[in-house]
Amino acid sequence: MMKKVAAGIIVSNGKVLLTRRADGEKQAGRWEFPGGKIENGETPQQCLERELLEELGVTIRAGDMIMENEHLYSHGPIKLLALRAEIVEGAISLSVHDRADWVPVEQLESYDLAPADVPIAQTLREIFSDRLNKK
């Protein structure tokens, strides 16, 4: 059964928030857009708001979906839904992650990303470079 996962694309001053999975977690050492599994009866936005409060200690406002991506991990398939989000309250404190970085969009793909997150980083680069070229 395919698990649905929501990921937050949080942009501040032209940089995107990436978090690194701590030792002992699935995908330990890999970077990801923060988020988590969507529970039954939950919208992707509700999931993201809950997960980022639990995992990063911040209150966010989740917005529109940017894209979705399906990936087959060894533990099963996931559908990753990338949503726009903004932090509205709180400072980041880590629990299941050991680092959080604000990364310029053009550098996202230089990080060791979880495989399901790679297409999202590529899409963000394309979106942002299109915007910059139109100015």
Residue, then its C-alpha position, 0 to 999 in steps of 0.5 A: m500500500m502506498k504511503k502518502v507523505a507531505a513535505g514542506i517547501i519553506v522559503s525565506n530570503g530566497k533560501v529553502l529549509l532542508t533538514r537532515r535525518a538523525d542516526g537511527e532514523k530511516q534515511a539517516g544522514r540524508w537531507e529532506f524537505p521536512g514533513g511526514k506521513i499523512e494520517n487517515g482523515e487528514t489533509p496534506q496541509q493538516c499533516l504538514e502543520r502537525e508534523l512540523l510542530e512535532e518534529l521542528g517545534v514550529t507553527i506553520r501555515a501550509g499552502d498549495m501543492i507544488m508537485e507530487n512524486e512517487h518513489l519506491y523505497s525498499h520498505g515500500p512505495i510513497k507518494l510525496l506531496a510537496l506543499r508551500a509552507e511558511i513558518v508563522e511562529g516559533a524557532i526551529s528545534l530538532s528531534v528526529h533531525d540533527r541539522a537544519d540548513w537554509v539552502p539557496v535553491e541552486q544548491l539544493e541538488s548538491y546535498d545528499l537528498a533522500p531519493a524521493d526529494v530529488p525531483i522536488a529539488q529539480t522542480l524548485r530549481e526550474i521554477f526559481s530560474d524561470r522566475l529569475n529569467k523573467k525579471 
